[in-house]
Amino acid sequence: MTTTMDSQTLDHISRGNVSAVSSFLSQLGTKKRSAASILSTVIDNTTALHAAVCAPRGSSVELVSMLLSAGAPADTREPCESRTALHIALARGELRAAALLLEGGGSLEAKDKQGLTPVDLVSALLSKGMWEAGGGACFAWGVGSNYQLGQTSVGLTKRRPTRVEELPAAVRYVSTSKMHTLAVGKDGKLWSSGFGVGGRLGHGTEEPLAVFKEIPFRVRVGLVACGENHSVAVSEKGEAFSWGSNKCGQLGHGVGSEEKQLTPKRIAELKGVIVTAVTAALEHTVLVEQGGGAYGCGSNQRGQLGLTIVDAYCVSPRRIQHMNTRHVTTASASALYTAVAARDSPAALYLLGHGGKPAPYRVSLPAPSTDAIIHRFSSKAASPASIMAIQATAKRVWVVLASGTLYVVELPPSGGTPRPLIPRCSVRRRIVRVSAPDTGERAVVVSDLGQPYELLWDQEAAKAPLQDPGSKGGFEKGGFEKGVFDTPPSKEHGSSSPSPSPSPSPLLARSLNSPYSSSPPAASSPSFAPPAPSPSPSPSPAPLAN
């Protein structure tokens, strides 16, 4: 009589019925080869080991031990997501079961269909929980001469992260620009501060606000984006609202709309569209819908909306036809172009308006080589649909993959071929967020543990010739630590030669030892924090000209 795995046995495992499982295993005998085949049977998209790690906590460890001893292969995958039992054990926090699986031959390098290893998966789940659990205290630093930092009682310019006391204790989303800042509380309430000309603050006046003030809103807000002169908010249900300057039609309120809107107004033409991502720049706005489509409004003079008619203004949201065949996941707008991430394989970035052309310019993000991994928690290859966050600036695009890998795409000033780079620096954790001002040489990245790092582009190192970096050395140049860059080959750009030797890194990084290093700060939009301080900040509190 041949013993086989059936749904009843799998149910015993799932329920933690140790005696029934023990009885079943005793019937398998001592032939581990045949037992391994039986215990690898997939029923209802799961196997015996997968069911064991999901069993009640009092019995899961014992069941895993019994199954491994009977010959169950530790690296068996379930067909849906191609995850091993080790993936599931770590994701559920079953550390003792995970230890048994590792002893039984489970691999930390096994990747699921998304390209995530067991450690990547648990790290991604932890970061998601951290960012979505309700937010945290908001900190700000940099130049605040337009009151965009709030808290003016302690000075306009902050060289170190300082808590914004007037905001709620739990802030879950922040967006900043040169002229103002928007913050969303855990309760969905929206706050603003900054220079108010044009109505960008949303309070019905054009007066500046030196401290954050709540904007009266009839819905709970989920996302916000700050253009330089206008603001956009998306409700938790995906409804889009905009206000501020409308000189180029960037509010999307259609023909005949006012040149400025002092309070939030629903974008009528997007009724019925569920917006999941939004970005705003100097004169245009791009919104991403749940189904993967993208809409743009405002200036299209350089093709930054991806619309065929260049040198035109679009006063109503228009679907970006060039991206119809792609599933857009997120976007980030700079003054003269828009960076768009799509669910491609391999992960790809599209630039709308690059070189003044509306047609999307595809930038491939090649997989990093083994020695180009920036930290021990990143995958060794980019995976499909893996772009997690992007930040477009005037000179470069910062890209974060779901694996935690950071790319920097350098944009030639003449509109030439963009150059994707993979930095290696002192950030030893998965990177989950990135933010940078449109101009300047600084950026901030946040790790999966909520630790922020400030990145500085070193112009001198960027000019250095290629050479072997040797040892990384210690901190230098005011507390920034040098890393190295690898330039991966890109078949799309006609390169078939191996990667050049690493050069001294143009990227310098330092940890910001702020009070929130042990808990995550609020998740951010394209701007996590106001721009970093300039070398010579203005001593005058007078707002900058519009």
RAGIQUI-V277043 format. One record per run of one state. SS is the DSSP state (2 for helix, 1 for strand, 0 for the rest). FROM is the first residue (numbers start at 0). TO is the last residue. If there is no record, write none. Layout:
BEGIN
ss:SS from:FROM to:TO
ss:SS from:FROM to:TO
END
This chain:
BEGIN
ss:0 from:0 to:5
ss:2 from:6 to:14
ss:0 from:15 to:16
ss:2 from:17 to:27
ss:0 from:28 to:30
ss:2 from:31 to:38
ss:0 from:39 to:41
ss:1 from:42 to:42
ss:0 from:43 to:44
ss:1 from:45 to:45
ss:0 from:46 to:46
ss:2 from:47 to:52
ss:0 from:53 to:55
ss:2 from:56 to:69
ss:0 from:70 to:75
ss:1 from:76 to:76
ss:0 from:77 to:82
ss:1 from:83 to:83
ss:2 from:84 to:91
ss:0 from:92 to:93
ss:2 from:94 to:102
ss:0 from:103 to:116
ss:2 from:117 to:131
ss:0 from:132 to:134
ss:1 from:135 to:135
ss:0 from:136 to:137
ss:1 from:138 to:141
ss:0 from:142 to:150
ss:2 from:151 to:153
ss:0 from:154 to:156
ss:1 from:157 to:162
ss:0 from:163 to:169
ss:1 from:170 to:175
ss:0 from:176 to:178
ss:1 from:179 to:184
ss:0 from:185 to:188
ss:1 from:189 to:193
ss:0 from:194 to:207
ss:1 from:208 to:214
ss:0 from:215 to:219
ss:1 from:220 to:225
ss:0 from:226 to:228
ss:1 from:229 to:234
ss:0 from:235 to:238
ss:1 from:239 to:244
ss:0 from:245 to:251
ss:1 from:252 to:252
ss:0 from:253 to:258
ss:1 from:259 to:265
ss:0 from:266 to:266
ss:2 from:267 to:269
ss:0 from:270 to:273
ss:1 from:274 to:279
ss:0 from:280 to:282
ss:1 from:283 to:288
ss:0 from:289 to:292
ss:1 from:293 to:298
ss:0 from:299 to:311
ss:1 from:312 to:318
ss:0 from:319 to:319
ss:2 from:320 to:322
ss:0 from:323 to:326
ss:1 from:327 to:332
ss:0 from:333 to:336
ss:1 from:337 to:341
ss:0 from:342 to:346
ss:1 from:347 to:351
ss:0 from:352 to:352
ss:2 from:353 to:355
ss:0 from:356 to:359
ss:1 from:360 to:363
ss:0 from:364 to:368
ss:2 from:369 to:371
ss:0 from:372 to:385
ss:1 from:386 to:391
ss:0 from:392 to:394
ss:1 from:395 to:400
ss:0 from:401 to:404
ss:1 from:405 to:409
ss:0 from:410 to:417
ss:1 from:418 to:423
ss:0 from:424 to:429
ss:1 from:430 to:434
ss:0 from:435 to:440
ss:1 from:441 to:446
ss:0 from:447 to:450
ss:1 from:451 to:456
ss:0 from:457 to:457
ss:2 from:458 to:462
ss:0 from:463 to:464
ss:1 from:465 to:465
ss:0 from:466 to:474
ss:1 from:475 to:475
ss:0 from:476 to:478
ss:1 from:479 to:485
ss:0 from:486 to:489
ss:2 from:490 to:492
ss:0 from:493 to:501
ss:1 from:502 to:510
ss:0 from:511 to:521
ss:1 from:522 to:523
ss:0 from:524 to:545
END
